[in-house]
């Protein structure tokens, strides 16, 4: 009897997919795709929320993404998941954080939304250390510190009254960090396709009634922006989930600091916003932090014989 049970258990284990090998360079490449998509998302989100309710934008994004990804999910048989409850909780958190992010875009300047959101790596590093048991090495601490310093130099926040939009952006950052931590946990059992499919399906279900209640059809000139939001929203989270499978959350999150200079570059190219000395110095600190973040922990290198 025991032999039969062991045989069944072994057969199940054999069927489990092997987790991807850790690879910071692959994670960096995937995060580059995530960064490009998120810059495009910020621009498209600003264009859409100027005329459409946030609930409508979010529902259209989820539905468009489902149309894109469902054929791949069916082809790869990526619907089944042993952790559906965690998918539900992750997407409840992410949906409210995403709503807060879009809502903040309607209240405060884009630079403020992005800069406040960049407290995310700090929250992610803390949550991943506490809940996932990831080690916060000296290199990662330095990457977070340099990245955050770079953001402060670029934004140069002054002392002012806290606005509703700023509070919404801060909540979005904390919510994204919690969602990111749960995503890392999900990559241990589910593929990136499965994670993104559940994100789109669950969030479409959550947002259906609120969107119908305030429904407004996009005008003809807004539909291309809807397509942009749906496409980059899907590709960005697929890239993020794949990146999390190749590296710890505390490695992936600080790379996201690059979105600040990239957003500034988009502002320069699209809206003729000037790139000043403060931006140059801040971007240099961010890049330095990310280079440190990609270095191997000496303790790990010794243990692995590298």
N, C-alpha and C positions, 0 to 999 in steps of 0.2 A: 504493500500500500504506500509506504513512504517512498519507495523507488518510483512508483507511478506519479506521485505528487511532485517529486523532484524533476521528473522528466517533463511534466506539463509546465512547471515553472521555468525550466530551462528553455523550452520551446517559445514561451512568451517573451522571455528576455531576448532571445535571438531575433524576434520580430521587431523589437524596439529599435527605432532609428538611432544611429550613433550621433552624439552631439558633435557639432563642428569643432575642429581643432582651433585653439586660441591663436589669433593672428591680428595683432595691432595694426599692421599695414592694411589688411583687408577691412578692418573696422574703420580705419581712417578714410579709405576710399568710399565706403558706404555712407559714412557720415558726411562726406563731401556732397553726395547726392541729396542727403537729407537737408543740408544747408541751402543748396540751390533751390530746392523745393520750398523751404520755409520762407526764403526771401520772396519768392514768387507768390506764396500764400499771403504774405503780409500786404503786398501791393494789391492783389486781387480782392482780398478781404476788405481793404479800405474802400475800393471802388464799389463793391457790392453792398456793404452795410450803409453806404450813404443813401441808398434808395430802398433797400429791402430789409425786413425784420431779420434779426440774427437767427431766430428759429428756422426761418425759411432757408437762409443760406446754409445752415448746418444740415438740414434735411436733404437739400439738393446735392450737397457735397457727398453725403453718405450714399444716396441712390445712384449718383453718377459713378462712384467708386465701386459699388456692387456690380453694376453693368460691366465695368472693366475687368474685375477680378474673378467673378463667378465662373467663367469658362475655365480659367486656370485652376481654380479650386476643385472643380468637378474632374478635370483631366488628371490632376495629381491626387485625387481622393483625400483632400486635406480638410474635410468638414469635421470628421470625428475628433474629439478631444476628451481626455480623461479629467480635465480641470475646468469644466464649464462654469462652475460657480465662481472661480477666480476670474474668468473672462467677464462674467457679469459685473463683479465688483470693480474690476479694472476699468470697464467702460462707463459705469456710473460715475466714477471719479473723473475720468477723462472727459466725459460729456459736459459735466458742470464746469471743469477747468477750461474747456474749449469755448463754451458759451461766455465765460468771464473774459477770455482773451478777445473774442470778437466784440463783446460789449465794450471793453476798454478802448478798442480801436475807434469807437464812435464818440468817445468822451475826451481823450487826451491825445497828444501828438504821437506819431508812430515811434519816434525815437524813445519816448518815455515808456511806451508799452514794451518795446524790445529790451531796454535797459533794465527795467524792473523784472522782467521775465528772466533775466540772466542771473538772478539769485538761484535759479533752478539747479545748477551743478552743486551748489553748496548743500541744498536740501537733499539732492540725490545721493551725494557722497555720504551724508549722515544716515539716510534711510538704508542705503545699500550696506553700510557697515553694520548697522543695528540688526536688520532683518535678513540679509543675505549672507552675513558673515564675511563680506569682502574686506580685505586689508587696506587701510588707508595709509599707503606708504609715504615716505618723505617726498618722493617725486610727485605724487599725486597732490599732496598738500601744497607743494610749491606751485604746481600747475593751476590749482584753484585760486591760490593767493595772487599769482601774477595775472591770471585772467580777470579776476574781479577788480584788481587795481587798474588794469587796462580799461575796463568798462567805466570805472569811476572817472578816469582821466578824460575819456572821450565824452561822457555825458556831463561831467562837472555839475552834479546836482546841487542846487541851492537850498536854503532853508525856506520852506513855504508850507502853506496849509495843505494837509493831506486831502486829496480829492477822491471822489467815488471811483473814478477811472483808475487811479493809482492803486486803490485797495483791490479793485477787480483784477488788475494785472498781477498783484502780489498773490492773490488767491490762486490765479491761474498757474503761477510758477510753482507753488506748493503742490497743487493738484497734479501738474505735469510730472513733478518729481516723484510723487507717489505712484502715478501711472507707469513711469519709467522703471521704477523698482519692481513693480508687479510684472511688467513686460520681461525684464531680465529673468524673473522666476519662471515665467511661462516658456521661455526659450529652452529651458531644460527638458521640456516634455513635448512641446508643440513646434511645428514649423512656422516660419514667418508668414506663409500663406494662410495658415489656420488662424494665427493671431490677427492679421489684418481683416480676414473674413468676419470673424466674430466682432471685431471693432465696428465695422461698417453695418453689419446686420443688427447688432444690439443697439447701436446709436440711432439707426434709422427707426427702430421700434420705439425707443424712448422719445424721440423727437417728433413722431408723426402727429400726435394730437395737438401739441403746442404749435406746430407749424401750420396745421390746418386752421387753427383758431385765428391766426393772424395772417393768413395766406395772402400774398400779393404776387402776381405773375411778373417775372422779370421782363423788362422791355427788350427789344431786339438787340440793342447795343450792349446789354448786360449778359446775354447768353454766352459769349466767348469767355467772359470772366468766370461764369459758372463752370464752364468746361475746365478752365485753368484750376479753379479750386478743387474740383473733383479729381482731376488727374494728379496734380502735385500732392494733394492730401493723401491719396492712395499710395503713390510711389514713395513719398517721404516716410510714411510709417512702415512700409515694407522694408525700406533701406534701414530704418532704425532698428527694426526687429532683427534683421540679419546682422547688423553691427553688434547688437547686444549678445548675439550667439557667438561672436568671435572675440569679445573682450568684456571685461568687467564693466559694470555701470559706472564705476568711478574712473575708468579710463575713457569711456565714450562721452560722458557728460561734459567734461572741460573742453573737448573739441568744439562743442557747440558755441563757445565764446566767439569763434570766427564769424558768427552771424552778424555781430555788431559792425565790424568793418565792411562786411559784404553788403549789409543793409545801407551803410553810408555810401558805398560805391554805387549801389542802385539809385540812391537819391541823387547822386552827382550826375549819373548818366541820364536819368529820366526827368529829374526836376531841377537840374543845374545847381544843386546844393554843393557848396564849397567844401573841400577836404582840407582841414587846417592842420597846424602843427600838433595840436592836442590829439587829433585822430591818428596821426602818424605815429606818435609816441605810444599811444594806447594800443594800436594794432601791433606794434613791435613787441610790446609786453605780452600780448595775447599769443602771438606766434611763438615767442620764447617759452611760454608756459606749456603750449601744446607740444613743442619739441621735447621738453622735459617729461611730459606725460607719456610719450611714446618710448621712453627709455625703460629698459628692464630693471626690475627691482634686483639689486645685487644679491640679496638673500635667496631669491628664487633662482637666480642664475647659478649660484653655488649648489643649491639642492638638486638642480636638474643636470649638473655637470657641464653647463655651457661655459 
